Amino acid sequence: AVRSPKFDWVVNVVLFVNAITFVFVSWRQITGKEILNAQGLRDFGRLDMVFTPLYCIEVALKILAWGWPTYWVATHNRFDFVVTVATLGVTLVVLYPNAYDDPRFIRLTSTVRLLRVFGLLFNLGEWWMIVSTFVRVLPAAAKLLCTSFLLMYTFSASGVYLFGGHINTDPKSAHFHALKGSPFGQSDYWAN
């Protein structure tokens, strides 16, 4: 059963559900409506307690079914193994009472684990065509990309120099009250 495509399909569904729940739990931080707080970190810890055992079971079953040498040959299996073991290790260290019990470490390794979602894209032939076309065009576009980067960097550095610290959600700041009543604040552009 582990060697069948259905097993990979089930793992991909779990991975997709993990990504969706990760975004759902992170949505308020992604949209800039709140800073990650203790409750958000607890939510990540609970989420991790659901998915980490599933990924550990996946890795263990694949190693048992294929054997270590065959399992380790595939690059995506190496990535899955390293990320799963790292996430399990970090989770155990955070749960064990010690000086390293910061749940942000769990969030970091869970975020790295979601890179597996990009692995799903490589199963699509059309995706490979897009990636290979992009790689072939990249050398010819290098000068244009460098110029665009320089222009964006200059623009962002100027913005930080001119407006750094002025746009914030601190109610004690004079800039906050001025922006709150403006179209910028009323349109909820704080995250931008």
C-alpha positions as CSV (number, residue, x, y, z in Angstrom):
1,A,0.0,0.0,0.0
2,V,2.9,2.4,0.8
3,R,4.4,1.9,-2.7
4,S,1.1,2.7,-4.5
5,P,0.3,6.1,-5.9
6,K,-2.7,6.3,-3.6
7,F,-0.4,6.5,-0.6
8,D,1.4,9.5,-2.1
9,W,-2.0,11.0,-3.0
10,V,-3.1,10.7,0.7
11,V,0.1,12.3,1.9
12,N,-0.4,15.1,-0.6
13,V,-3.9,15.7,0.7
14,V,-2.5,15.8,4.3
15,L,0.1,18.3,3.1
16,F,-2.4,20.4,1.3
17,V,-4.7,20.4,4.5
18,N,-1.6,21.3,6.5
19,A,-0.9,24.3,4.3
20,I,-4.5,25.5,4.4
21,T,-4.7,25.3,8.2
22,F,-1.3,27.0,8.5
23,V,-2.5,29.9,6.4
24,F,-5.8,30.0,8.4
25,V,-4.0,30.1,11.7
26,S,-1.6,32.7,10.4
27,W,-4.2,34.8,8.5
28,R,-4.3,37.7,11.1
29,Q,-0.5,38.0,11.1
30,I,-0.3,37.7,7.3
31,T,-2.8,40.5,6.8
32,G,-1.1,42.7,9.5
33,K,-4.1,42.8,11.8
34,E,-2.1,41.5,14.8
35,I,1.3,40.6,15.8
36,L,2.1,36.9,16.6
37,N,1.2,36.5,20.2
38,A,1.1,33.7,22.8
39,Q,-2.3,32.5,21.7
40,G,-1.1,32.3,18.0
41,L,2.0,30.4,19.1
42,R,-0.2,27.9,21.1
43,D,-2.4,27.4,18.0
44,F,0.8,26.6,16.0
45,G,1.8,24.1,18.7
46,R,-1.6,22.4,18.6
47,L,-1.5,22.3,14.8
48,D,2.0,20.8,14.9
49,M,0.9,18.1,17.3
50,V,-1.6,17.0,14.7
51,F,0.7,17.0,11.6
52,T,4.1,16.0,12.9
53,P,3.1,12.5,13.9
54,L,1.5,12.0,10.5
55,Y,4.7,13.0,8.7
56,C,6.7,10.8,11.1
57,I,4.5,7.8,10.2
58,E,4.8,8.6,6.5
59,V,8.6,8.6,6.7
60,A,8.7,5.4,8.8
61,L,6.3,3.6,6.5
62,K,8.3,4.6,3.4
63,I,11.6,3.5,4.9
64,L,10.0,0.2,6.0
65,A,8.5,-0.4,2.6
66,W,11.4,0.6,0.4
67,G,14.4,0.1,2.6
68,W,16.8,2.8,3.6
69,P,19.1,2.8,0.5
70,T,16.1,3.0,-1.9
71,Y,14.4,5.7,0.2
72,W,17.5,7.8,0.5
73,V,18.2,7.9,-3.2
74,A,15.3,10.3,-4.0
75,T,16.1,14.0,-3.2
76,H,12.5,14.8,-2.2
77,N,12.7,11.9,0.3
78,R,15.9,13.3,1.8
79,F,14.2,16.7,2.2
80,D,11.1,15.1,3.7
81,F,13.2,13.1,6.1
82,V,15.4,16.0,7.3
83,V,12.5,18.4,7.7
84,T,10.4,15.7,9.6
85,V,13.2,14.8,11.9
86,A,14.1,18.5,12.5
87,T,10.4,19.3,13.2
88,L,10.1,16.3,15.6
89,G,13.3,17.3,17.4
90,V,12.3,20.9,17.8
91,T,8.9,19.9,19.0
92,L,10.4,17.6,21.6
93,V,12.9,20.2,22.8
94,V,10.2,22.9,23.0
95,L,7.8,20.6,24.9
96,Y,10.5,19.5,27.4
97,P,10.8,22.1,30.1
98,N,14.2,23.9,29.5
99,A,15.6,27.2,28.4
100,Y,14.7,26.5,24.8
101,D,10.9,26.2,25.2
102,D,10.1,29.0,22.7
103,P,7.2,27.9,20.5
104,R,8.5,30.2,17.7
105,F,11.0,27.4,16.8
106,I,8.0,25.1,16.1
107,R,6.5,27.7,13.8
108,L,9.8,28.1,12.0
109,T,10.3,24.4,11.3
110,S,6.6,24.0,10.4
111,T,7.0,26.8,7.8
112,V,10.0,25.0,6.3
113,R,7.9,21.8,6.2
114,L,5.4,23.6,4.0
115,L,8.1,23.9,1.3
116,R,6.9,20.4,0.5
117,V,3.9,22.0,-1.2
118,F,6.2,23.3,-3.9
119,G,7.2,19.7,-4.5
120,L,3.6,19.0,-5.6
121,L,4.1,21.5,-8.4
122,F,7.0,19.4,-9.8
123,N,4.6,16.6,-10.4
124,L,2.9,18.7,-13.1
125,G,4.5,18.5,-16.5
126,E,3.2,22.0,-17.4
127,W,5.0,23.4,-14.3
128,W,8.3,22.0,-15.5
129,M,7.8,23.6,-18.9
130,I,7.3,27.0,-17.2
131,V,10.3,26.5,-14.9
132,S,12.6,25.4,-17.7
133,T,11.5,28.3,-19.9
134,F,12.2,30.7,-17.1
135,V,15.7,29.2,-16.5
136,R,16.5,29.6,-20.2
137,V,15.4,33.2,-20.3
138,L,17.1,34.2,-17.1
139,P,20.6,34.8,-18.5
140,A,19.3,37.1,-21.2
141,A,17.2,39.0,-18.7
142,A,20.0,39.4,-16.1
143,K,20.7,43.1,-16.9
144,L,17.0,44.0,-16.9
145,L,16.5,42.2,-13.5
146,C,19.6,43.9,-12.0
147,T,18.3,47.3,-13.1
148,S,14.8,46.5,-11.7
149,F,16.3,45.4,-8.4
150,L,18.4,48.6,-8.2
151,L,15.4,50.7,-8.9
152,M,13.2,48.9,-6.4
153,Y,16.0,49.1,-3.8
154,T,16.4,52.8,-4.3
155,F,12.7,53.3,-4.0
156,S,12.3,51.3,-0.8
157,A,15.4,52.8,0.8
158,S,14.0,56.3,0.0
159,G,10.7,55.3,1.5
160,V,12.3,54.0,4.7
161,Y,14.4,57.2,4.9
162,L,11.4,59.5,4.4
163,F,8.6,57.6,6.2
164,G,10.5,55.2,8.5
165,G,8.5,55.0,11.8
166,H,5.7,57.3,10.7
167,I,3.4,54.5,9.5
168,N,2.5,52.4,12.6
169,T,-0.4,51.2,14.6
170,D,0.8,52.5,17.9
171,P,-2.0,54.6,19.5
172,K,0.5,56.7,21.4
173,S,2.1,57.9,18.2
174,A,1.0,61.2,16.7
175,H,1.4,59.8,13.3
176,F,-1.1,57.0,14.0
177,H,-3.9,59.4,14.7
178,A,-3.1,61.5,11.6
179,L,-3.2,58.4,9.4
180,K,-6.2,56.7,11.1
181,G,-8.6,59.3,9.7
182,S,-6.9,59.5,6.3
183,P,-8.0,57.4,3.3
184,F,-4.9,55.3,4.0
185,G,-6.1,54.3,7.5
186,Q,-9.8,54.0,6.5
187,S,-8.9,51.7,3.6
188,D,-7.0,49.5,6.1
189,Y,-3.6,49.7,4.2
190,W,-1.6,49.3,7.4
191,A,0.0,46.0,6.3
192,N,1.2,47.6,3.1
